[in-house]
């Protein structure tokens, strides 16, 4: 999500940027810049090696 969209979501929810910073600090969100804009991306936990090899079919 663009930083501006995250800001709008935070305003509608009555939250502040400490929520986003906490998620970044926990490794659950990543901040990235692209063409002069800042984006926030959700990070997914890594699967154990055994599940990666078999393709994690339980999500299908």
LUMGUNU-557445 format. One line per field, with one value per atom (N, C-alpha, C): residue number from 1; chain; x, y, z negated. Coordinates in steps of 0.2 Angstrom, whole numbers. Each point is the difference from the previous one (the first is absolute). Layout:
pos	c(NUM  ...)
unit	c(A  ...)
east	c(X  ...)
north	c(Y  ...)
up	c(Z  ...)
***
This chain:
pos	c(1  1  1  2  2  2  3  3  3  4  4  4  5  5  5  6  6  6  7  7  7  8  8  8  9  9  9  10  10  10  11  11  11  12  12  12  13  13  13  14  14  14  15  15  15  16  16  16  17  17  17  18  18  18  19  19  19  20  20  20  21  21  21  22  22  22  23  23  23  24  24  24  25  25  25  26  26  26  27  27  27  28  28  28  29  29  29  30  30  30  31  31  31  32  32  32  33  33  33  34  34  34  35  35  35  36  36  36  37  37  37  38  38  38  39  39  39  40  40  40  41  41  41  42  42  42  43  43  43  44  44  44  45  45  45  46  46  46  47  47  47  48  48  48  49  49  49  50  50  50  51  51  51  52  52  52  53  53  53  54  54  54  55  55  55  56  56  56  57  57  57  58  58  58  59  59  59  60  60  60)
unit	c(A  A  A  A  A  A  A  A  A  A  A  A  A  A  A  A  A  A  A  A  A  A  A  A  A  A  A  A  A  A  A  A  A  A  A  A  A  A  A  A  A  A  A  A  A  A  A  A  A  A  A  A  A  A  A  A  A  A  A  A  A  A  A  A  A  A  A  A  A  A  A  A  A  A  A  A  A  A  A  A  A  A  A  A  A  A  A  A  A  A  A  A  A  A  A  A  A  A  A  A  A  A  A  A  A  A  A  A  A  A  A  A  A  A  A  A  A  A  A  A  A  A  A  A  A  A  A  A  A  A  A  A  A  A  A  A  A  A  A  A  A  A  A  A  A  A  A  A  A  A  A  A  A  A  A  A  A  A  A  A  A  A  A  A  A  A  A  A  A  A  A  A  A  A  A  A  A  A  A  A)
east	c(4  -4  4  -2  4  -1  5  0  -6  -2  -6  -6  -1  -5  0  6  0  -2  2  -2  -7  -3  -8  -3  2  -2  1  6  1  -5  -1  -5  -7  -2  -7  -1  6  -1  2  2  2  6  5  6  6  6  5  6  5  6  4  -1  3  -2  -6  -3  5  1  3  8  3  7  0  -4  0  0  -4  0  6  3  7  5  0  5  -1  -6  -1  2  1  1  -6  -6  -6  -1  3  -1  7  1  6  -2  5  -1  5  -3  4  -1  5  -2  1  -4  -1  -2  4  -1  -2  4  -2  -5  -4  -5  2  -3  1  -6  1  -5  1  -5  0  -2  4  -2  0  -5  -1  5  4  5  -4  1  -2  5  -2  5  3  6  3  -2  -1  -3  7  -1  5  2  6  3  -4  -2  -4  -7  -3  -6  1  5  2  1  4  1  -6  -5  -6  -6  2  -5  -6  0  -5  -7  -2  -6  -6  1  -6  -3  3  -3  -5  1  -4  -7)
north	c(-6  6  6  5  7  3  4  3  4  4  4  -4  -6  -5  -2  -2  -2  5  6  6  1  -1  1  -6  -6  -5  1  2  2  5  5  5  -2  -4  -3  -5  -3  -5  4  6  4  -3  -2  -3  5  -1  4  -4  3  -3  -5  1  -5  -7  -1  -7  -2  4  -2  -2  5  -1  -6  -2  -6  -6  0  -6  0  5  0  -2  2  -2  -8  -3  -7  -4  3  -3  -3  3  -2  5  6  4  2  2  2  7  5  6  0  2  1  6  3  5  -1  3  -1  6  2  6  6  1  6  -1  -6  -1  -6  1  -6  -4  -7  -5  -4  -3  -5  -7  -5  -7  -5  -4  -5  -6  -2  -5  -6  -6  -6  -4  -4  -4  -6  -1  -5  -7  -4  -7  -4  -5  -5  -3  -2  -3  -6  -5  -5  2  5  2  3  4  3  -5  -5  -6  -3  -1  -4  5  7  4  3  -2  2  0  -6  -2  2  0  2  6  5  6  0  -5  0  -1)
up	c(0  0  0  3  0  -7  -1  -7  -1  5  0  -2  3  -1  -7  -2  -7  -5  1  -4  0  5  1  -4  0  -4  -7  -2  -7  -3  4  -2  -1  5  0  -6  -2  -6  -7  1  -7  -2  4  -3  3  -3  3  3  2  3  -4  -7  -5  2  2  2  6  5  6  -2  -4  -2  -4  -4  -4  4  6  4  4  2  3  -4  -7  -5  -1  0  -1  6  6  6  4  -2  3  6  1  5  2  7  2  4  -1  3  6  6  6  4  3  5  7  4  7  3  5  4  -5  -5  -5  -5  0  -4  -5  -6  -5  0  0  0  -7  -2  -5  2  -1  3  -6  0  -5  1  -5  0  -2  3  -2  -4  -5  -3  5  -1  4  -2  5  -1  -2  -4  -1  6  0  7  2  -4  2  4  -3  3  7  1  6  5  -2  5  3  -4  2  3  -1  4  -5  -6  -5  3  2  3  -4  -7  -4  1  3  2  6  4  6  -1)
***
